[in-house]
Amino acid sequence: MSQATPRIAPLDQPYPPEIQQQFDRIMRGAPPLVLFRVMAGHARAWDKFRAGGLLDPGPLSLRQREIVIDRTCALNKCEYEWGVHVAIFAGPANLTEEEVRATVQGDAASSCWSPAEQALIAAVDALHTRATFSEEEFAALSAHYDEAQILEIMLLCGFYRTVSYLANGLRLPLEEKAARFPAQL
C-alpha cells in the first residue's frame, strides 16, 4: 500500500509557529508524522482531529489501550497507524511479539491473551463487524471492565477506525521507523 506521496500534500518545513508548537507537544521532539502534516494543512480538520485524540491517560492501562488500537487498525488493514503504534507503544505496553502478531493474525481465542484481553479483542471485533455488542459480548466485557473503560474502548475503536480511514484513504506512505504487518504464517 505504501506510495511515494500521499493523495493530499503534507505541510513542509518551516511550519507556522503555532503548528510547530503543536507538533512539538504531540511528538515530544520527534519529527511529525505524515498524517499530522497532512491534517495540519487544513485548520478545521486538524482542530477536529486533535480534539478527538485519546492518547491521554484514560481509564484503560497502556496495554489495554494499545490492544484496542492495534486490533482496530489491523482489522481496518491500516498498516500505517498499526505500525506507528507498535513501534512506539508495544514495548512500553509489554506486548510480546506473539501478541503483536495476534492483533493482526489472531482472534479473541488466541492463547496469548488473558481472559480479560480475550473479551477486549472480542469487543473490538464485534464493533468492527457489527457496530454493536451482543448481550453475551457485553456481559463478557462487563465482567472485566467498568463503565468508564467500556466507553473508552468504544471511543478508541471509533477514533482509530477514523484514523484508519484517513491513513488508508490518503494512501500515506509508511513511516520509516514504523513496524510492518507480520508476514502470513
C-alpha contacts under 8 A as a table, 3 or more apart, distances in Angstrom:
res1	aa1	res2	aa2	distance
1	M	171	R	7.00
1	M	173	P	7.71
2	S	171	R	6.83
2	S	172	L	6.70
2	S	173	P	4.56
2	S	174	L	5.72
3	Q	6	P	6.89
3	Q	171	R	6.47
3	Q	172	L	6.80
3	Q	173	P	5.11
4	A	173	P	6.15
5	T	9	A	7.40
5	T	171	R	7.66
5	T	172	L	6.85
5	T	173	P	6.43
6	P	9	A	6.12
6	P	10	P	7.63
6	P	170	L	5.45
6	P	171	R	5.18
6	P	172	L	4.74
6	P	173	P	6.53
7	R	170	L	4.98
7	R	171	R	6.24
7	R	172	L	7.59
8	I	38	V	6.58
8	I	170	L	6.51
9	A	38	V	6.12
10	P	34	V	6.47
10	P	35	L	7.75
10	P	37	R	4.75
10	P	38	V	3.94
10	P	39	M	7.54
10	P	40	A	7.91
10	P	41	G	6.70
11	L	15	Y	7.12
11	L	37	R	5.07
11	L	38	V	6.11
11	L	40	A	7.12
11	L	41	G	5.78
12	D	15	Y	6.55
12	D	37	R	7.63
15	Y	19	I	6.09
15	Y	20	Q	5.54
16	P	19	I	5.31
16	P	20	Q	6.11
17	P	20	Q	5.00
17	P	21	Q	6.18
18	E	21	Q	5.11
18	E	22	Q	6.32
19	I	22	Q	5.00
19	I	23	F	6.12
19	I	40	A	7.08
20	Q	23	F	5.04
20	Q	24	D	6.05
21	Q	24	D	5.05
21	Q	25	R	6.20
22	Q	25	R	5.13
22	Q	26	I	6.14
23	F	26	I	5.14
23	F	27	M	5.63
23	F	28	R	7.74
23	F	31	P	7.91
23	F	32	P	5.96
23	F	36	F	7.96
24	D	27	M	5.31
24	D	28	R	5.25
24	D	29	G	5.54
24	D	30	A	7.59
25	R	28	R	5.46
25	R	29	G	7.83
27	M	30	A	5.20
27	M	31	P	6.76
27	M	32	P	6.14
32	P	36	F	6.30
32	P	37	R	6.57
33	L	36	F	5.28
33	L	37	R	6.37
33	L	175	E	7.32
34	V	37	R	4.96
34	V	38	V	6.15
34	V	172	L	7.06
34	V	173	P	7.84
34	V	175	E	7.57
35	L	38	V	5.28
35	L	39	M	6.21
35	L	166	L	7.98
35	L	167	A	6.78
35	L	172	L	7.06
36	F	39	M	5.13
36	F	40	A	5.86
36	F	46	W	7.86
37	R	40	A	5.20
37	R	41	G	6.56
38	V	41	G	5.55
38	V	42	H	7.56
39	M	42	H	5.68
39	M	43	A	7.67
39	M	45	A	6.14
39	M	46	W	4.92
39	M	49	F	7.74
40	A	43	A	6.13
40	A	45	A	7.54
40	A	46	W	4.97
41	G	46	W	7.47
42	H	45	A	5.54
42	H	46	W	5.94
43	A	46	W	5.11
43	A	47	D	6.02
44	R	47	D	5.21
44	R	48	K	6.17
45	A	48	K	5.19
45	A	49	F	5.94
46	W	49	F	5.02
46	W	50	R	6.07
47	D	50	R	5.27
47	D	51	A	6.09
48	K	51	A	5.07
48	K	52	G	6.34
49	F	52	G	5.34
49	F	53	G	6.58
50	R	53	G	5.25
52	G	159	F	7.03
53	G	56	D	7.80
53	G	159	F	7.56
54	L	58	G	7.79
54	L	156	L	6.91
55	L	58	G	7.95
57	P	60	L	7.68
57	P	61	S	7.92
57	P	62	L	7.89
58	G	61	S	7.55
58	G	152	E	7.65
59	P	148	A	6.45
59	P	149	Q	5.41
59	P	152	E	7.14
60	L	63	R	7.90
60	L	64	Q	5.82
60	L	65	R	5.86
60	L	149	Q	5.90
60	L	152	E	7.39
61	S	64	Q	5.17
61	S	65	R	6.11
62	L	65	R	5.13
62	L	66	E	6.08
62	L	92	P	7.79
62	L	93	A	5.51
63	R	66	E	5.22
63	R	67	I	6.20
63	R	90	A	7.96
63	R	92	P	8.00
63	R	93	A	4.35
63	R	94	N	6.75
63	R	95	L	7.15
64	Q	67	I	5.20
64	Q	68	V	6.39
64	Q	117	E	7.50
64	Q	120	L	7.89
65	R	68	V	5.26
65	R	69	I	6.22
65	R	153	I	7.58
65	R	156	L	7.74
66	E	69	I	4.95
66	E	70	D	5.75
66	E	85	H	7.40
66	E	89	F	7.11
66	E	90	A	7.37
66	E	93	A	7.08
67	I	70	D	5.27
67	I	71	R	5.94
67	I	103	T	7.13
67	I	120	L	7.94
67	I	121	I	7.55
68	V	71	R	5.35
68	V	72	T	6.00
68	V	120	L	7.14
68	V	121	I	7.05
68	V	124	V	6.52
68	V	153	I	6.87
68	V	156	L	6.98
68	V	157	C	6.76
69	I	72	T	5.14
69	I	73	C	6.11
69	I	82	W	7.53
69	I	85	H	7.84
69	I	156	L	6.62
69	I	157	C	6.77
69	I	160	Y	6.35
70	D	73	C	5.24
70	D	74	A	6.03
70	D	82	W	5.34
70	D	85	H	6.96
70	D	86	V	7.30
70	D	100	V	7.94
70	D	103	T	6.11
70	D	104	V	7.92
71	R	74	A	5.00
71	R	75	L	6.05
71	R	103	T	4.80
71	R	104	V	6.56
71	R	121	I	7.21
71	R	124	V	7.07
72	T	75	L	5.25
72	T	76	N	6.31
72	T	124	V	6.54
72	T	125	D	7.85
72	T	128	H	7.40
72	T	157	C	5.96
72	T	160	Y	6.46
72	T	161	R	6.50
73	C	76	N	5.07
73	C	77	K	6.17
73	C	78	C	5.05
73	C	79	E	7.12
73	C	81	E	6.51
73	C	82	W	5.38
73	C	160	Y	6.50
73	C	161	R	6.75
73	C	164	S	6.10
74	A	77	K	4.91
74	A	78	C	5.85
74	A	79	E	6.86
74	A	82	W	6.42
74	A	103	T	6.59
74	A	104	V	5.17
75	L	78	C	7.65
75	L	104	V	7.16
75	L	125	D	7.83
75	L	128	H	7.38
76	N	161	R	6.86
76	N	164	S	6.31
76	N	165	Y	7.99
77	K	164	S	7.74
78	C	81	E	5.91
78	C	82	W	6.16
78	C	164	S	5.34
78	C	167	A	6.94
78	C	168	N	6.17
79	E	82	W	5.05
79	E	83	G	5.59
79	E	174	L	7.50
79	E	180	R	6.56
79	E	181	F	6.21
80	Y	83	G	5.37
80	Y	84	V	6.39
80	Y	167	A	6.55
80	Y	168	N	7.82
80	Y	172	L	7.12
80	Y	173	P	7.37
80	Y	174	L	5.19
80	Y	175	E	6.95
80	Y	178	A	7.61
81	E	84	V	5.06
81	E	85	H	6.19
81	E	163	V	7.48
81	E	164	S	6.87
81	E	167	A	7.20
82	W	85	H	5.28
82	W	86	V	6.07
82	W	179	A	7.61
82	W	181	F	7.95
83	G	86	V	5.13
83	G	87	A	5.98
83	G	174	L	7.94
83	G	175	E	7.93
83	G	178	A	4.66
83	G	179	A	4.12
83	G	180	R	5.53
83	G	181	F	7.14
84	V	87	A	5.27
84	V	88	I	6.19
84	V	175	E	7.16
84	V	177	K	7.75
84	V	178	A	4.73
84	V	179	A	6.50
85	H	88	I	5.25
85	H	89	F	5.46
85	H	90	A	7.00
85	H	178	A	7.79
86	V	89	F	5.46
86	V	90	A	4.76
86	V	91	G	7.90
86	V	100	V	7.44
86	V	178	A	7.30
86	V	179	A	6.10
87	A	90	A	6.37
87	A	91	G	7.86
87	A	177	K	7.11
87	A	178	A	5.22
87	A	179	A	5.37
88	I	91	G	7.27
88	I	92	P	7.91
88	I	178	A	7.96
89	F	92	P	5.34
89	F	93	A	5.81
90	A	93	A	5.09
90	A	94	N	6.09
90	A	95	L	5.08
90	A	96	T	7.59
90	A	100	V	7.49
91	G	94	N	5.12
91	G	95	L	6.16
91	G	96	T	7.89
92	P	95	L	7.86
95	L	99	E	5.81
95	L	100	V	6.27
96	T	99	E	5.08
96	T	100	V	6.17
97	E	100	V	5.09
97	E	101	R	6.12
98	E	101	R	5.12
98	E	102	A	6.12
98	E	112	C	7.03
99	E	102	A	4.87
99	E	103	T	6.42
99	E	112	C	6.13
99	E	113	W	7.39
100	V	103	T	5.35
100	V	104	V	7.25
101	R	104	V	5.52
101	R	105	Q	5.97
101	R	106	G	7.18
101	R	181	F	7.91
101	R	182	P	6.20
102	A	105	Q	4.89
102	A	106	G	4.00
102	A	107	D	6.71
102	A	110	S	7.04
102	A	112	C	7.89
103	T	106	G	5.95
103	T	107	D	7.32
104	V	181	F	7.29
104	V	182	P	7.62
105	Q	184	Q	7.78
106	G	109	A	7.69
106	G	110	S	5.76
107	D	110	S	5.50
107	D	121	I	6.82
107	D	122	A	7.50
108	A	113	W	7.60
108	A	117	E	7.80
108	A	118	Q	4.61
108	A	119	A	6.89
108	A	120	L	7.81
108	A	121	I	5.09
108	A	122	A	5.19
109	A	113	W	7.74
109	A	118	Q	6.45
110	S	113	W	6.15
110	S	118	Q	7.68
111	S	114	S	7.71
113	W	116	A	7.78
113	W	117	E	5.37
113	W	118	Q	5.64
114	S	117	E	5.06
114	S	118	Q	6.05
115	P	118	Q	4.96
115	P	119	A	6.34
116	A	119	A	5.19
116	A	120	L	6.34
116	A	141	L	7.56
116	A	144	H	5.61
117	E	120	L	4.77
117	E	121	I	6.15
118	Q	121	I	5.16
118	Q	122	A	6.11
119	A	122	A	5.05
119	A	123	A	6.10
119	A	137	E	7.41
119	A	140	A	5.91
119	A	141	L	5.34
119	A	144	H	7.81
120	L	123	A	5.10
120	L	124	V	6.32
120	L	141	L	6.59
121	I	124	V	5.13
121	I	125	D	6.13
122	A	125	D	5.06
122	A	126	A	6.06
122	A	137	E	7.16
123	A	126	A	5.05
123	A	127	L	6.18
123	A	133	F	6.92
123	A	137	E	6.57
123	A	138	F	7.66
123	A	141	L	7.02
124	V	127	L	5.24
124	V	128	H	6.11
124	V	153	I	7.84
124	V	154	M	7.97
124	V	157	C	6.70
125	D	128	H	5.06
125	D	129	T	6.12
126	A	129	T	5.29
126	A	130	R	5.59
126	A	131	A	6.52
126	A	132	T	6.20
126	A	133	F	5.86
127	L	130	R	5.42
127	L	131	A	4.04
127	L	132	T	5.10
127	L	133	F	6.68
127	L	154	M	7.72
127	L	157	C	7.46
128	H	131	A	5.80
128	H	157	C	7.84
130	R	133	F	7.55
133	F	136	E	7.77
133	F	137	E	5.59
133	F	138	F	5.72
134	S	137	E	5.12
134	S	138	F	6.21
135	E	138	F	5.23
135	E	139	A	6.08
136	E	139	A	5.08
136	E	140	A	6.14
137	E	140	A	5.09
137	E	141	L	6.15
138	F	141	L	5.02
138	F	142	S	5.95
139	A	142	S	4.97
139	A	143	A	6.17
140	A	143	A	5.22
140	A	144	H	7.13
141	L	144	H	5.63
141	L	145	Y	5.97
141	L	150	I	7.53
142	S	145	Y	5.09
142	S	146	D	6.20
142	S	147	E	7.65
142	S	150	I	7.63
145	Y	149	Q	5.72
145	Y	150	I	6.24
146	D	149	Q	5.30
146	D	150	I	6.20
147	E	150	I	5.06
147	E	151	L	6.19
148	A	151	L	5.21
148	A	152	E	6.22
149	Q	152	E	4.97
149	Q	153	I	6.15
150	I	153	I	5.02
150	I	154	M	6.37
151	L	154	M	5.20
151	L	155	L	6.15
152	E	155	L	4.98
152	E	156	L	5.98
153	I	156	L	5.20
153	I	157	C	6.20
154	M	157	C	5.13
154	M	158	G	6.22
155	L	158	G	5.17
155	L	159	F	6.00
156	L	159	F	5.13
156	L	160	Y	5.92
157	C	160	Y	5.40
157	C	161	R	6.00
158	G	161	R	5.13
158	G	162	T	6.34
159	F	162	T	5.09
159	F	163	V	6.25
160	Y	163	V	4.66
160	Y	164	S	5.92
161	R	164	S	4.94
161	R	165	Y	6.22
162	T	165	Y	4.99
162	T	166	L	6.29
163	V	166	L	5.04
163	V	167	A	6.13
164	S	167	A	5.17
164	S	168	N	5.82
164	S	169	G	7.99
165	Y	168	N	5.32
165	Y	169	G	5.52
166	L	169	G	5.20
166	L	170	L	5.78
167	A	170	L	5.36
167	A	171	R	5.98
167	A	172	L	5.42
168	N	171	R	4.96
168	N	172	L	6.64
169	G	172	L	7.96
174	L	178	A	7.02
175	E	178	A	5.24
